Amino acid sequence: MDVRTASREELLSLKDELTARYDEACSKNLKLDMSRGKPGADQLDLSQGILTEIQTNEDAVFEGLDLRNYGGLDGIPACKALFADMLHVKHENVLIGGNASLTMMYDNIMRLWVFGDCGGNKPWSQQGTIKFLCPVPGYDRHFAICQQLGMELINIPMKDDGPDMDMVEKLVAEDASVKGIWCVPKYSNPTGAVYSDEVVRRFASIKHAAPDFKIMWDNAYCVHHLTDDKIEIPNILEEAAKYGNEDIVFQFASTSKITFPGAGVACMTASVNNIKWAKNLLKVQAIGPDKINQARHVKFFGNVEGIAAHMEKHRAILAPKFEMVLSMLEENLGGTGAGSWLSPKGGYFISFDSYPGCAKRIYDLCKQAGVVLTDAGATFPYGKDPEDKNLRIAPSYPPVEELKAAMEVFCVCALLAAVEKKLAE
Ligand code: PMP
């Protein structure tokens, strides 16, 4: 039944049926979690070998460097080389960080905020209220960094091939208080969208009214394929250099969802100018990140082909979970008008757009039935989804059986919320 065209009688009888199913689900005292994009325990087991890569005194001296001692502000050469190959950039463009790319993003924004960019422009904190563009739905933690600093955030609709570039270009070209944009260019969080070559080129060639405009290019899911269609996108640093825009791009990545979230290695890649600028400020903040962990990762993978082979093992675990969620959505909600979703070819999420005005209700219904979702609204700046319709489904963490049980509840709640809404209209 399509709730958009069903009669009142049909809707009332469907509501009774769904309410009975919902009450039954509630009586099971479920405790299921589809809220955060964490790898499952079986995925973490894949990388356990990392922990035994360095055991003896001899292991601790790697390429002539004692990993246990101070030093190496920008990372050990072999780790830089590994990330450079993964992101198709040169070694000189890589700065290795600690265990989290989010920390590197935060630090980079802080450098711009407190000290100003490599071009000698005034710190952002001294330029009045500045604006940041946020493709939506997007990653809540990106938005939170800007919110913490009191920036004004502007929603940019996300399409299947990237953000609405007409809107981005206009705002960036006309308003010098627009200082930056967040981008997850590949298998984006949460829609799974991949930026088209054309979108990447438009970013690379963008005309910016602000001399200190910056693109925060978070390539968190660069090798996280879920299908044989292993999509590659153009190298933003190389493209931007063609237009004299190399200093506007900062790219980030990490092994959080390759090895261990919280115990992986992160990196920032940028122009030589920007790396020099960042290192010059960083040297006051740190003596150097964890070289032991960098070397363990290098030894464990060997090279970028080793990373690709490892990601195939993740895919073998993750793809069936995604397929199950997608087929349950199709079976239970296909043609009902209760929601729409995309089928991602990589990444960690499935983005669900409910019948307008139902996301919060679905979240609450699920919560009462023991199924935790990411907060409704979390995928938008300030937690405010103007149409109250987006929910982010994270299928990775629960085992398959739990995921199935959680999705059964989710589908009942999504349909029930749509029926209630339609009846109230
Ligand atoms: N960027 C995106 C787009 C993410 O989805 C996540 C994890 N959910 C992160 C960054 C966090 O990465 P890290 O662990 O390297 O801080």
Residues whose N, C-alpha, C, O or C-beta is under 5 A from the ligand:
A	BS01	PMP	G37 N99 A100 S101 L102 T103 Y139 V184 N189 D218 A220 S254 S256 A266
